[in-house]
């Protein structure tokens, strides 16, 4: 694993990133909740970009991977600000955004803030509004009371240690919701969703599809694909989809 470069945001957070120089439009990978830029999808996209002379950027939000800060201190708004800052500093011209899980939500936020940077959007198990429509919805009365009282609850995770969910994460998430009004996306959009995804329900993909206001928007369900969307067939589909959007 090579050493990353670092970008400092206006808030003083150090964001680790890897940048590949090449032709535009570039491709940006935005990772998921408590994930990092060393995942299978990010590396596969980087290898593809290098092989094709395409500009590419991957990075870690604050509190994730090799960036500064603690995960428990962050929230959706912070991570969107991290993404916006490093993208402004390290990319030139329009980009194709590949948003995985939470990265799909971050991407949707950015379409409202830096729409001039968008040449396309590929969502992979995109999870907009999950703090409200999944976490808070599914909390028991006991968990809701504990969160309000203590400011923190721990959620079991299939991927390792429990997720620390803070009151700030939930409350900030309500300020970042994107599925309560139409989402203008006047560029190619491709949404990829596995039918065996245990983390993001099919209805989330359909709801996102319905909210996007655009003329070139498609949703593809992949039978048997899981949330990681990282087996060889899924990765091949992802790369073909990015090529289609660029083309």
Secondary structure in CASP SS format (residue, H / E / C, confidence):
PFRMAT SS
TARGET T0000
AUTHOR 0000-0000-0000
METHOD secondary structure of the structure
MODEL  1
X C 1.00
X C 1.00
X C 1.00
X C 1.00
X E 1.00
X E 1.00
X E 1.00
X E 1.00
X C 1.00
X C 1.00
X C 1.00
X C 1.00
X C 1.00
X E 1.00
X E 1.00
X E 1.00
X E 1.00
X E 1.00
X E 1.00
X E 1.00
X C 1.00
X C 1.00
X E 1.00
X E 1.00
X E 1.00
X E 1.00
X E 1.00
X E 1.00
X E 1.00
X E 1.00
X C 1.00
X C 1.00
X C 1.00
X C 1.00
X C 1.00
X C 1.00
X C 1.00
X C 1.00
X C 1.00
X H 1.00
X H 1.00
X H 1.00
X H 1.00
X H 1.00
X H 1.00
X H 1.00
X H 1.00
X H 1.00
X H 1.00
X H 1.00
X H 1.00
X C 1.00
X C 1.00
X E 1.00
X E 1.00
X E 1.00
X E 1.00
X E 1.00
X E 1.00
X C 1.00
X C 1.00
X C 1.00
X C 1.00
X C 1.00
X C 1.00
X C 1.00
X C 1.00
X C 1.00
X C 1.00
X C 1.00
X H 1.00
X H 1.00
X H 1.00
X C 1.00
X C 1.00
X H 1.00
X H 1.00
X H 1.00
X H 1.00
X H 1.00
X H 1.00
X H 1.00
X H 1.00
X H 1.00
X H 1.00
X H 1.00
X H 1.00
X H 1.00
X H 1.00
X H 1.00
X C 1.00
X C 1.00
X C 1.00
X C 1.00
X E 1.00
X E 1.00
X E 1.00
X E 1.00
X E 1.00
X E 1.00
X C 1.00
X H 1.00
X H 1.00
X H 1.00
X H 1.00
X H 1.00
X H 1.00
X H 1.00
X H 1.00
X H 1.00
X H 1.00
X H 1.00
X H 1.00
X C 1.00
X H 1.00
X H 1.00
X H 1.00
X E 1.00
X E 1.00
X E 1.00
X E 1.00
X E 1.00
X E 1.00
X E 1.00
X C 1.00
X C 1.00
X C 1.00
X C 1.00
X C 1.00
X H 1.00
X H 1.00
X H 1.00
X H 1.00
X H 1.00
X H 1.00
X H 1.00
X H 1.00
X H 1.00
X C 1.00
X C 1.00
X H 1.00
X H 1.00
X H 1.00
X H 1.00
X H 1.00
X H 1.00
X H 1.00
X H 1.00
X H 1.00
X H 1.00
X C 1.00
X E 1.00
X E 1.00
X E 1.00
X E 1.00
X E 1.00
X E 1.00
X C 1.00
X C 1.00
X E 1.00
X E 1.00
X E 1.00
X E 1.00
X E 1.00
X E 1.00
X E 1.00
X H 1.00
X H 1.00
X H 1.00
X H 1.00
X H 1.00
X H 1.00
X H 1.00
X H 1.00
X H 1.00
X C 1.00
X C 1.00
X C 1.00
X C 1.00
X C 1.00
X C 1.00
X C 1.00
X E 1.00
X E 1.00
X C 1.00
X C 1.00
X C 1.00
X E 1.00
X E 1.00
X E 1.00
X E 1.00
X E 1.00
X E 1.00
X E 1.00
X C 1.00
X C 1.00
X C 1.00
X C 1.00
X C 1.00
X C 1.00
X C 1.00
X H 1.00
X H 1.00
X H 1.00
X H 1.00
X H 1.00
X H 1.00
X H 1.00
X H 1.00
X H 1.00
X H 1.00
X E 1.00
X E 1.00
X C 1.00
X C 1.00
X C 1.00
X E 1.00
X E 1.00
X E 1.00
X E 1.00
X E 1.00
X E 1.00
X C 1.00
X C 1.00
X C 1.00
X C 1.00
X C 1.00
X C 1.00
X C 1.00
X C 1.00
X C 1.00
X H 1.00
X H 1.00
X H 1.00
X H 1.00
X H 1.00
X H 1.00
X H 1.00
X H 1.00
X H 1.00
X H 1.00
X H 1.00
X H 1.00
X H 1.00
X H 1.00
X H 1.00
X C 1.00
END
